[in-house]
Amino acid sequence: MNSIRQWGLVAERSFARIVVTLVGLGFLAVLVAGIGALLVMLRSEEHTRWVNHTYMVERHVSGIRLSLEEMRSARRGMLLGRAGGAAAYDAARRHLDAEIASAERLTQDNIVQQANVRELRGEANVLDTQYREALRGDETAHLDELARQQTAIRLIALANRMLAEERGLMKDRAEAQQATLRMFYAILGVAGVLLLFVGGASILIIVRYTRDLSHTRDELRALNTNLEGAVRVRTEDLQRANDEIQRFAYIVSHDLRAPLVNVMGFTSELEAALRPLSQLLEQVEATNPALVSADARLAVKEDLPEALGFIRASTQKMDRLINAILRLSREGRRNIAPDDVPLTPLAEGIVDGIRHLVDERGAQITVQPDMPTIFTDRLALEQVVSNLVENALKYLQPSRPGQIAILAEEAAGRIRIRIQDNGRGIDPRDHERIFDLFRRSGVQDQQGEGIGLAHVRTLAYRLGGTIGVTSQLGEGATFTIDLPARYEGDKERLA
Amino acid sequence: MTTERAVNIVMIEDDEGHARLIEKNIRRAGISNTVHHFLDGTSALHFLYEDPNGPVHNGPSLILLDLNLPDMSGTDILARIKAENSPLKRAPVVVLTTTDDKVEIQRCYDLGCNVYITKPVNYESFADAIKQLGLFLSVIQVPDPEAS
């Protein structure tokens, strides 16, 4: 029993600890996965921004190339004398400046691109100057055509370099993005594995714990059933032992009577035989006193009657004791016939029965008017109560008027009957002894064999109850009988 | 005892003192019939059924029976005497014992005992009871045993 409870406690504690740990691990896994997802999301947002940025830069670089193209065609138009050529050139030129400025603004964080932009702007200015010089119609323009073309080629190359630079950056960023994603997947994977492990372990432990629990429950149930059986067996054993003692007491007391009959019988025969002997002695004494010795006279007249008297007194006492044992054992074997017994009328009846004794002793007995009703053997209970009341009456304190009270209360299926007196009391050392057969307490100034309380206790046990006493010498005594409110029967006594 | 043949008294009593006291007091009541005393059940049964001087073969008898015997219970002897086909079933049986247990008394009468007397422990009462039993014995009729 104890070990099972111990085991259960330990298992419960470790179970709770493991489950809490597992749940914690699960939360941790989810948290890590969530943080990972957030980080990846932020990174990919940034990446998108950078991709957009690259596209913007690319657009402006394309714009630069387009503007250069426009400038070139506008100049060609001017050369061919087409109307509005100068205005178109100026517009293209402005357009080129705007695009370069935009590209510069966009690539502020990139030193390489800034350098490229600066160079681009320089080359653009050079080209512009060259174009404008050519348009003024200088003859040298023809010679400079080559330089102009080279400048334009350099410009295109620069723009392409910027483009390549941006593409390179974008590639790097895409790679970084890929790495982040891979890391995210790795975290996700680890978290997933962790969750899977936690879930599996939890299920395993809960299943095992539940199995242990049901196993323990089965064991407890089996133990419980066994316990009931054990109690039944023990009760039967006790019953048997008790019956055996009763039978033993009966046989012993019964068989003791047989030799006693002989002792008493032959004592009487002796007495009868003594009578003619005594007469003879008297006759001889009357006729011839010289024949009677002093010894013979003493023997017949004093010693023999004295011896016979002691034998008789002792056998009579022994007879009373044996009869007491017989009565006790018979009480123990008597069939109990339980019935509803209202206590107040029962107590009043008992008091009425000994009224003359009460008056003679000048005592007063009060009976509680509203005592409960008990379901038990009327005769046995009557004997118990009347024995106790008679005892209380018997052992009053001569210095004060006797006050005896009969009280009863019911609690939790038990009824406690108390017989209270203000008599001479009982020494606490004797509280156990007085319930033993032939044992008495205090000054031996009252008749009795020490049987009453032993008898009362036997009856109380027989009714499934107990009896106890609280008392101090000289301060009265209270006997308490604790009986079941409903007598439950002998459970088929083993005869 | 007015039968032609003298009635034998068979006393089955394991306590010699009791037996002596019983015999003395029967005599004091004026009974002079032979008293056969047995201390145990086996020899008593042998006398009752087998002995040529026993009641089965030799005239009517009256049985004084104690219940507490060393070798068997007195009720067993009673049951045998009072059994349906026993030649002694009409012989009067006086159970004379210390037991005053109600159940035991009922059982003896059920088995067919004719008188049940509890030995008083007080000797005067005991002597009186035996004397009265003696007076009683002197007036009762005892049938012959059935021819066997």
Interface residues (C-beta under 8 A of the other chain):
Chain A: Y250 H254 D255 R257 A258 P259 L260 V261 N262 M264 G265 F266 T267 S268 E269 D319 I322 N323
Chain B: D15 G17 H18 L21 K24 N68 T98 T99 D101 K119 P120 V121 N122 Y123 E124 F126 A127
